[in-house]
Amino acid sequence: MSRIHLSIEQRCSDSCSPMIVDALDVPTALAIADISMRDGSAELWDGEHRLGRLIKHGGDYATFWELGRN
């Protein structure tokens, strides 16, 4: 089984490449995304296969995640 990669899109004025984080599994990748992101989106990858797109909604409280397919 390959490792899960989390690609977090960086929001900045210049063209920034996404931050790539390795995780052991999908639940760990989701925890990393929740801690690392205030808002925005990220992608979950299993090797070369994109599992889906994560979009964080809400504000400082009661946030929730939308998981979209490719």
N, C-alpha and C positions, 0 to 999 in steps of 0.2 A: 504494500500500500504506500502510495506516495504521500508526501506531506502536503498539508493545506497551506496555500498562500493567501494572504489578505492584502489586497491592493487598495490603499486608502488614498483617495483623491485629495490633493492639497489645494487649498483655496488661497491664492495670493495674486498679486498684480502681475508678476512676471510669469512666463510659462514654466511651471514647476512639474517635474515628473512625480508620479504617485509614490508614496512610501510603501514599500513591500515588507511585510512581516510574515515570518514562518510560524505556523502553529501545528501542534500535534494532531488536532482534530477540529471538526466544525464547531462544537461547543466552546472550545478554547479560543478559536478565531472570533466567535461572536462576543466573548467576554473582552478580548483585546479591542475589538471595534468599539464596544460600548464605553470602555475606559478611555480610549484614545480620541474619540470623536465627540464633539459637542453637537454638530449637525453635519449634513452632507451625505456623501455616498461612498461606498466601497464595493469591491468585487471579491468574491470567493473563488479561488482556483484550486483545482486538484491536478497538479502537473500542468499540462497544456489545455485542459478542459475547464472552461468556466462553468462553475456550479450555479451562480446567480449573482444578482446585484442587490446590495443592501442599501436602504435609504432610511436615515434616522429622522423621525418626525417629533415634534413637540418642542418644549422649551427647556427650562432648567428642571422642571418636575414633570412627572408622568410622560416620559418619552416612550416611544414605541418604534419598532422596526418594521419596515415593509420589505419583504423579500420578493424580488421579481426574478423571473426566469430570464434566460438569455434573450 
